[in-house]
């Protein structure tokens, strides 16, 4: 036999069985249940299952467990929070010379590329004509950087496996 | 001597005080062991998980915040999460618990009659609990054996209270059938 209930009824009866909730709500649930055979049946089922489950009584841990657990646990170092001694933005300062060198390189390379004859084809678009050598310089530097990374990769992999 | 509150002891553990850990361990050994035992259904695994749990308390004590909840709730959450992970890792789901797990639940210090009676009672319950889904078993163990409130379980498991109540209701309905003595309709 199943005891089907609405969610609200069921929650009220669970609260009543376990004594959870405020006194007023519990008193209302108790008053209702005392005159409702279906609710009484549900509460009876809860009590029955509860009692049956408690046949599995608490077990005692083995007496030697405490010494073993504590000795092994305290052998390990404790984790600590690391307080940063340097403000988090400070490492970015180290990037400034790199960025400056990059800008200078792009300007220099764009100057050389700008002297090449084929930019005359862009005379109809003066803005593009001025910007194109810089874009080409960025692409060339990016490709050179990629090639340098590839060249260094085997050495970096070997280092990380040490 | 007046007992030191849990949060004071955890703060001392965080500063590396092994004696404070021992006090907390002795205070919560039995309920934690029984929580894990009933989730795992296996004494050996319960002992391993006790080790993992209190090692985590020792190494992570600095993360405990007393204003966010009790030490007991924090401890049980650690034990629960570690046991869940271990059960999942070993494909040792509670619904597939070995039959012989019941044998592991009996203390060798008991007399033969007590052993027989106790193993029958606990074996019947263990077998019934083992048939539940892991989620259902968890809610039954936390609610019935650990006697936590639904609100506390909701915080521990990060699950809405309504979901937990529905899950408990379904678990009870299943247990009712399985725990009913032969020939009777009631548990």
Interface residues (C-beta under 8 A of the other chain):
Chain A: X1 X2 X3 X7 X10 X11 X14 X18 X20 X44 X45 X46 X48 X49 X50 X51 X52 X53 X54 X55 X56 X57 X58 X59 X60 X61 X62 X65 X66 X68 X69 X70 X72 X73 X74 X76 X77 X78 X79 X80 X81
Chain B: X14 X16 X18 X21 X22 X25 X26 X29 X30 X33 X34 X37 X38 X43 X46 X47 X50 X51 X54 X55 X57 X58 X59 X60 X61 X62 X105 X107 X118 X121 X122 X124 X125 X126 X129 X140 X143 X144 X145 X149 X150 X151 X162 X165 X166 X168 X169 X172 X173 X175 X176 X179 X185 X186 X187
